[in-house]
Structure formats: C-alpha cells, structure tokens
Amino acid sequence: MTRLKTKVEDFFRKNGMDPEDIDIEQSCNVFLEEMRKGLSGESSSLAMLPTYIETERQIPRNQPVIVMDAGGTNFRVATVRFEQDGTTTIDDFEVYPMPGMKREVSKGEFFDTMAGYVEQIVGRSNNIGFCFSYPIEMFPNKDGRVTHFSKEIQASQVVGEMIGANLNTAITASERAGKKQIVLLNDTVATLLAGRADSSGRTFSSHIGFILGTGTNCSYVEQNANITKAKDLDPAKSQIVNVESGGFGKAPQGTIDKSFDESSISPGTYTFEKMISGAYLGPLCLHTVHTAAKDGLFSKPSAQNLKKIDEMSTKDVSDFLSSPEAGTNPLSSAVQASDEDAATLYFLLDVLVERAAKLTAINLSSVAIKTGKGQNPCRPVCIVAEGTTFYHLKSLKEKVQYYLKQYLEEQKGIYCEIVSVENATLIGAAIAGLTN
C-alpha cells in the first residue's frame, strides 16, 4: 500500500496538485489581499459586496415577520416569531414552485406570482425578510437589483429590476395589504444571521456564513470604515459583506485544474469554486482519474473501465470513499477486479478531498482573521455552515476542522466553532426583516 500511495503522491506532485505543497499562511495572505482590494474597489477576484445589513440590533421577541425564500426550484414562505425564551416558531410554512422555472415568465407574472404566494399571510406583519438566492446588487435601502439569473430561471424581463419595490407594487395592487418593509438578502447572509438566533446560550465574538453545496460562498461582518468603495457609510458601524468567495482566482492550480477549467462552460471564472464545490468536484475527480489512467497508474483492464465512465457526481465520489467495494457504484465496478487498482483509486480521490478541505480551511481562516475577532476561546467566531458537500462528502468536514485547528487556532490564536442551524435561510431572513 505504501508503494501505491507514493505513486499517487508523485502523480499529484508532478501535476502541481499535492495538498502538501499548499502553504496555508501564504494562501491566506493572498486571500486577505484580494479581500482588501475588493473592499476598496480595486481590481480583485473577490467581489466583496456590501449588503447594508447590520447585526448590532437586538432581535425583537414575540413579533411575527413574513419570510420568503427563493431558492433553486422551490419558493418557500412562512411566518417566523422569536419567542421570549429564545426559541423560534415557524408557522404557515408552504412550498411553491419558483416562478420562471418551467417556462419564460414576464416581469408582471414573476412578481404577481410571488405576491400570490404570501396572499394568505400578508396581513400578519408589516415586515418581510426575503432570501433571494440569485445574483443581486444591493442598495442602502435594503433592496436589490437582479444582475442575472442562474439555476435555469427564465425571467429575462426581471433582470435589472428592483426586487423589493416590484414585489411591493404587486402586493399593494390587490388593495388587500399596504406597503411592506422588505429586506432583501442572499442565502449566505441569511445563514450568517441564523447563528444569532441560537438559543444554547453560547456567546460568539462574530459570525461567518458559509455555504459549500452545489456552489460555495461566504459572508462576514466588516467595519464600514474598511469598505472604502461604498460612499456615505457610518464609519462607526458595521455590516455584513458578501465575499463571493467562489470567485477567488488566486488559489494554487495544477495542470489538471487548468485543463478541467478550460473544458468548463465558463473558463477562467470561479476557479476556486471549481476546486471545492459539489457541482464541480465530481467532474474534476473524473478528469483526474482519466488523466491518471492515461499515465499508467492503473492496470489496463481497470484503465479501460475507468475511461468508459463519462459522468461522475460528487456523491459518486463520496459513495466510493465510504464503501469502495460496493459493486453498485460505477467507480467500484470499474476497479473491482484488482485490489491494487481499487486502493489506487481510493488514494487519488482522497487526495482531492484533502486538497478541497485545505482550500476550504484557507477560505474560512482568511475570513476569520479578517473579522479581527475570536482571540478569546470563550467567545470564538461562529461559522454557520450549510451545504450537502460540506456535511456529506466523506471526511471533508473532519479534514477542514483539522486544518482550522492546526493553522487558525494553533498558529494564529483565533478560535472558531462550526455550527449548523435548522431552517437557516428562513430564520436568517426573519432576523433581517425584523432588525433592518
């Protein structure tokens, strides 16, 4: 086994993809410099988008708020109330299809459909927290303009339009309700805010919202004085910044990364996301396995079987690592005739997960350092993490925690704690709607 592992390590080293060659300190310094440039309006691969959403205000108790969550295929609505004892009550929960999912819809139909979804509960509160998980440009009035749609949504007339203002127009058109106070935010920001509602009594010095699922992104709390590209901010206050971390363009790439990127729909963009997120990690693993097969790391029969696999999901990778000898997995089937080939494949995939974990830790460490908090272990930085890749890809979370402890805690003296909050986007949207 040592011989096989060494062969795999040599393969990654030759292709510039050995996790051991990634210097966390150096990479964090590069990430932090990109953050600084993004905040000042200089050219940067990190957008560092101001959200104008603050976190200092207390969460009102026993006060209902309407929440809306526009995700990939589903549109969720509910009312949320934070009880006096710190618990959270979610009522009137309904799930609807996202308008524009199945066909092109006009601007009027898009917003009228959304207004219809909350028609039965629109009188419950004057406040709406709206988690809108599509690219938006935020404004100081907490409204945002759609820059473009992803996730196959067909609503071209809505691009460039203000979400809150148009939704209010649709809500008031029926004359059943007056104008609402609508606060718009994305899922990463909502995830961060959800950490504030935790009733365990734990005290945190700051919060980070982190998503590693199909894609990846994070947000954190920044002092307004450091957001020099935004005008007329109160320098004494702070707000949540949407990092758009999947766009980080200076992570150490290897030859296979670059080849894979060139084969993608959008070469040269979101290269960091293509190294760690669920939508790309499976295909990147397949690209790597095919390269390894060409380089002679497998026997001829196994190499031929592996070359026949033309699709691989991140779940396939996780399933193989969890149960390499399960014949139902396409990867297992391809190498089942050779124990050595199965072990070689395991080592290959495990190294890519290891590298994804180290890169993820670099992202989180950089943002934790940027908060300027977490030096007291009694009040660590709270990382509210969401996403199937983070929680379900075999060993990823544990590897991330290892690197965070090794670098962030032991070398930098910054303490953090990863938490998961049920219904994070709904709860975060509710907090935004009540406190902003």
C-alpha positions in Angstrom: 0.0 0.0 0.0 2.9 2.4 0.7 4.1 1.9 -2.8 0.7 2.7 -4.3 0.3 5.7 -2.1 3.7 7.0 -3.1 2.8 6.5 -6.8 -0.3 8.6 -6.3 1.6 11.3 -4.4 4.2 11.5 -7.2 1.3 11.9 -9.7 -0.2 14.8 -7.9 3.2 16.4 -7.3 4.0 16.2 -11.0 0.7 17.9 -11.8 1.1 20.6 -9.2 -1.8 19.4 -7.1 -0.3 17.9 -4.0 -2.0 19.3 -0.9 1.3 19.2 0.9 2.6 21.9 -1.4 -0.1 24.4 -0.5 1.2 26.9 2.1 -1.8 27.9 4.2 -0.1 31.1 5.5 0.9 32.2 2.1 -2.5 31.4 0.6 -4.4 33.2 3.4 -2.2 36.3 2.8 -3.2 36.3 -0.9 -6.9 35.8 0.0 -6.8 38.6 2.5 -5.1 40.9 0.0 -7.9 40.1 -2.5 -10.5 40.9 0.2 -8.8 44.3 0.9 -8.7 45.1 -2.8 -12.4 44.1 -3.2 -13.4 46.3 -0.3 -11.5 49.3 -1.7 -12.9 49.0 -5.2 -9.6 47.9 -6.7 -9.4 45.0 -9.3 -10.0 41.8 -7.4 -11.3 38.3 -7.9 -13.4 38.7 -4.7 -16.4 40.9 -5.3 -16.8 41.9 -1.6 -20.3 43.1 -2.0 -21.8 45.4 0.7 -25.2 44.2 1.9 -26.1 47.2 4.1 -27.5 44.6 6.6 -26.4 45.3 10.2 -26.0 42.8 13.0 -25.8 45.0 16.1 -29.6 45.4 16.8 -31.4 43.1 19.2 -33.8 40.6 17.8 -37.4 41.6 18.8 -39.3 39.0 20.7 -42.9 37.8 20.1 -43.1 39.8 16.9 -44.1 37.9 13.7 -42.3 38.6 10.4 -43.2 37.2 7.0 -40.3 35.3 5.3 -39.8 34.4 1.7 -37.1 32.2 0.3 -36.5 32.0 -3.4 -34.1 29.1 -3.9 -33.3 26.8 -6.9 -36.5 25.1 -7.8 -38.6 25.9 -4.7 -40.1 29.1 -3.3 -40.8 28.9 0.5 -42.9 31.2 2.6 -43.7 31.2 6.3 -44.2 33.4 9.3 -41.5 33.4 12.0 -41.5 34.6 15.6 -38.7 34.6 18.1 -40.1 33.7 21.5 -39.2 35.3 24.8 -37.4 32.1 25.9 -35.1 32.2 22.8 -36.9 29.5 20.8 -38.1 30.1 17.3 -41.6 29.4 16.0 -42.2 28.8 12.3 -45.8 28.9 11.2 -47.8 29.0 7.9 -45.0 27.1 6.1 -45.7 26.5 2.4 -43.5 25.4 -0.6 -44.3 26.6 -4.1 -42.5 26.3 -7.5 -40.1 29.1 -8.3 -41.7 31.3 -11.0 -39.8 31.0 -14.3 -38.6 27.5 -13.5 -40.5 25.7 -16.2 -41.1 28.5 -18.8 -40.3 32.1 -19.6 -42.4 34.5 -17.5 -43.0 38.2 -17.8 -42.0 40.8 -15.2 -45.6 41.2 -14.1 -46.2 37.4 -13.8 -43.0 36.9 -11.9 -43.9 39.4 -9.1 -47.6 38.7 -9.2 -46.9 35.0 -8.6 -44.7 35.8 -5.6 -47.3 38.2 -4.2 -49.9 35.4 -4.6 -47.7 33.0 -2.6 -48.0 35.3 0.5 -51.6 36.4 0.0 -52.9 34.3 2.8 -50.4 35.6 5.4 -49.7 39.1 4.1 -51.6 40.7 6.9 -49.6 39.0 9.7 -46.8 41.5 9.6 -45.6 44.8 8.1 -42.1 43.3 7.7 -40.8 40.8 5.1 -37.4 39.2 5.1 -36.7 37.9 1.6 -33.9 35.5 1.0 -33.2 35.8 -2.8 -30.5 33.3 -3.8 -29.7 34.8 -7.2 -27.1 37.4 -8.1 -28.2 40.8 -6.9 -26.7 44.3 -6.5 -27.7 45.6 -3.0 -28.6 49.2 -2.1 -28.6 51.1 1.2 -32.4 50.8 1.4 -32.0 47.0 1.7 -33.5 46.5 -1.8 -31.6 44.8 -4.6 -31.4 44.7 -8.4 -31.2 41.4 -10.2 -28.0 41.3 -12.2 -28.7 37.9 -13.9 -30.5 34.7 -13.3 -28.8 31.3 -12.7 -30.3 27.8 -12.0 -32.3 27.8 -15.2 -34.8 30.5 -14.2 -36.5 32.1 -17.3 -37.5 35.7 -16.5 -35.4 37.9 -18.7 -37.7 41.0 -18.1 -36.8 40.8 -14.4 -33.1 41.3 -15.0 -32.1 44.8 -13.9 -35.3 45.3 -11.9 -35.6 46.1 -8.1 -37.0 43.1 -6.3 -38.5 44.7 -3.2 -40.0 47.7 -5.0 -41.7 45.5 -7.6 -42.9 43.0 -5.1 -44.5 45.8 -3.1 -46.2 47.0 -6.2 -47.7 43.5 -6.7 -48.7 43.2 -3.1 -50.5 46.5 -2.9 -52.2 46.1 -6.3 -54.9 43.8 -4.8 -55.7 46.5 -2.2 -55.7 43.7 0.5 -52.5 45.0 2.0 -50.5 48.1 2.3 -46.8 48.6 1.5 -44.4 46.4 3.3 -40.9 46.9 4.7 -38.9 44.4 2.6 -35.3 43.5 3.4 -33.5 41.5 0.7 -30.6 39.2 1.3 -28.9 36.2 -0.2 -28.6 32.7 1.3 -25.1 33.2 2.7 -26.1 36.3 4.6 -29.2 34.6 5.9 -27.1 31.7 7.0 -24.8 34.0 9.0 -27.8 35.8 10.6 -29.3 32.4 11.6 -26.4 31.9 14.0 -27.6 34.9 16.0 -30.9 33.0 16.8 -29.2 30.1 18.5 -30.7 29.6 22.0 -28.0 27.5 23.5 -26.6 30.4 25.4 -23.2 30.3 23.7 -21.5 33.6 23.2 -19.7 34.4 20.0 -17.5 37.3 19.1 -18.6 37.4 15.5 -20.3 35.3 12.8 -19.4 33.9 9.4 -22.0 32.5 7.0 -20.6 29.7 4.9 -22.1 27.5 2.2 -20.5 24.6 0.5 -23.0 22.7 -1.5 -23.6 22.8 -5.3 -21.5 26.1 -5.2 -19.7 27.9 -2.4 -19.7 31.3 -0.9 -19.3 33.0 2.5 -20.1 36.3 4.3 -18.9 38.0 7.4 -19.2 41.2 9.4 -17.0 44.1 8.4 -16.4 47.5 9.8 -17.9 50.2 7.5 -14.6 52.1 7.8 -12.9 49.4 5.8 -15.5 49.4 3.0 -14.0 52.4 1.2 -15.6 51.7 -2.2 -19.1 52.4 -0.7 -20.0 56.0 0.0 -21.8 57.7 2.9 -21.3 54.8 5.3 -21.2 55.5 9.0 -17.6 54.5 9.9 -18.6 53.7 13.5 -20.9 50.9 12.3 -20.5 47.6 10.6 -22.4 45.5 8.1 -22.4 42.0 6.5 -20.2 41.7 3.4 -20.9 39.1 0.8 -17.5 37.8 -0.2 -18.4 35.8 -3.3 -15.6 33.5 -2.3 -16.2 31.0 -5.1 -14.7 33.6 -7.5 -11.3 33.6 -5.7 -8.9 33.5 -8.7 -5.5 33.0 -7.0 -5.7 29.6 -5.4 -2.8 27.3 -6.4 -4.0 25.5 -9.5 -2.4 22.4 -11.1 -2.2 21.3 -14.7 -5.3 19.1 -14.3 -7.2 22.0 -12.7 -6.4 24.3 -15.7 -7.3 21.6 -18.2 -10.6 21.0 -16.4 -11.4 24.7 -16.3 -10.8 25.1 -20.0 -13.3 22.3 -20.6 -16.0 24.1 -18.5 -18.8 26.3 -19.7 -17.1 29.4 -18.3 -13.3 29.1 -18.4 -11.4 31.4 -16.2 -14.2 32.3 -13.8 -15.0 30.9 -10.4 -11.9 28.8 -10.5 -11.9 28.4 -6.7 -15.4 27.0 -6.8 -14.4 24.5 -9.4 -11.8 23.1 -7.0 -14.1 22.5 -4.0 -17.8 22.7 -4.7 -20.3 19.9 -5.3 -21.2 20.9 -8.9 -17.5 20.6 -9.9 -15.7 18.3 -7.6 -17.1 15.1 -9.0 -16.3 16.1 -12.6 -12.8 17.2 -11.6 -12.3 13.9 -9.9 -13.3 12.1 -13.1 -10.9 14.4 -15.2 -8.1 13.5 -12.7 -8.9 9.7 -12.8 -8.9 9.8 -16.7 -5.5 11.5 -16.6 -4.2 9.0 -14.1 -5.4 6.2 -16.3 -3.5 7.6 -19.3 -0.4 7.9 -17.1 -0.4 4.2 -16.3 -1.5 4.3 -12.6 -4.0 1.5 -13.2 -3.9 -1.9 -14.9 -5.0 -1.9 -18.5 -8.5 -3.5 -17.7 -9.2 -1.1 -15.0 -8.0 1.9 -17.0 -10.3 0.9 -19.9 -13.2 0.6 -17.5 -12.5 4.0 -15.9 -12.2 5.7 -19.3 -15.7 4.5 -20.2 -17.2 6.5 -17.3 -18.3 9.8 -18.8 -20.1 11.3 -15.8 -19.3 11.4 -12.1 -21.0 13.3 -9.4 -19.6 14.4 -6.0 -22.0 11.9 -4.5 -20.4 9.1 -6.6 -17.0 10.1 -5.1 -18.3 10.1 -1.6 -20.1 6.8 -2.1 -16.9 5.1 -3.3 -14.8 6.5 -0.5 -17.5 5.4 2.0 -17.8 1.9 0.6 -15.1 1.1 -2.1 -16.2 -2.5 -2.6 -19.8 -1.8 -3.2 -20.4 -3.1 -6.7 -23.3 -0.8 -7.4 -21.0 2.2 -7.5 -19.6 2.8 -11.1 -16.2 3.5 -9.7 -16.2 0.3 -7.6 -17.4 -1.7 -10.6 -14.5 -0.3 -12.8 -11.8 -1.5 -10.5 -13.4 -4.5 -8.7 -11.1 -7.0 -10.4 -8.0 -5.5 -8.8 -7.4 -4.7 -5.2 -4.4 -2.6 -6.1 -6.4 -0.5 -8.6 -9.2 0.0 -6.0 -6.6 1.2 -3.5 -5.0 3.5 -6.1 -8.4 5.0 -6.9 -9.1 5.5 -3.3 -5.9 7.3 -2.7 -6.5 9.5 -5.8 -9.9 10.6 -4.7 -9.0 11.0 -1.1 -6.1 13.4 -2.0 -8.6 15.6 -4.0 -10.9 15.7 -0.9 -7.9 16.5 1.2 -7.0 19.4 -1.1 -10.6 20.6 -1.1 -10.6 20.6 2.7 -7.3 22.6 2.9 -8.6 25.2 0.4 -11.8 25.4 2.3 -9.9 26.0 5.5 -7.9 28.7 3.8 -11.1 30.5 2.8 -12.6 30.2 6.3 -9.3 31.1 8.1 -8.8 34.2 5.9 -12.3 35.4 6.7 -12.0 34.6 10.4 -8.7 36.6 10.5 -10.4 39.5 8.7 -13.1 39.7 11.4 -10.4 40.7 13.9 -12.3 38.5 16.5 -12.0 35.1 18.1 -8.9 35.6 20.3 -10.8 34.5 23.4 -11.7 30.8 23.3 -14.7 31.6 25.4 -16.1 33.8 22.6 -15.0 32.1 19.3 -16.0 33.1 15.8 -19.2 31.2 14.9 -19.1 29.6 11.4 -22.6 28.8 10.5 -22.1 26.2 7.8 -24.6 24.9 5.3 -24.4 22.6 2.3 -24.5 19.0 1.3 -20.9 18.9 0.1 -19.6 20.2 3.4 -21.6 17.8 5.6 -21.9 14.7 3.4 -18.8 14.4 1.3 -16.8 11.6 3.1 -14.3 13.1 5.6 -14.4 16.6 4.2 -15.8 18.3 7.3 -13.3 16.5 9.6 -10.4 17.4 7.4 -11.5 21.1 7.3 -11.6 21.1 11.1 -8.1 19.6 11.3 -6.7 22.4 9.2 -8.6 25.1 11.1 -7.2 23.8 14.4 -3.7 23.4 13.0 -3.5 26.8 11.4 -6.2 29.2 12.7 -6.1 28.1 16.4 -2.5 26.9 17.0 -0.6 29.3 14.8 -2.9 32.4 14.7 -4.5 32.1 18.1 -8.0 32.5 16.7 -10.8 30.2 17.8 -13.8 29.2 15.8 -16.7 26.9 16.2 -18.7 25.4 13.3 -22.5 25.1 13.9 -25.5 24.0 11.8 -28.8 25.8 12.2 -32.0 24.1 11.1 -34.0 26.2 8.6 -31.1 28.7 8.5 -32.3 30.7 5.5 -35.8 31.2 6.9 -34.5 32.2 10.3 -31.9 34.4 8.9 -34.4 36.1 6.6 -36.6 36.7 9.6 -33.9 38.3 11.6 -33.0 40.6 8.7 -36.7 41.5 8.3 -37.1 42.4 11.9 -33.8 44.2 12.6 -33.0 46.2 9.4 
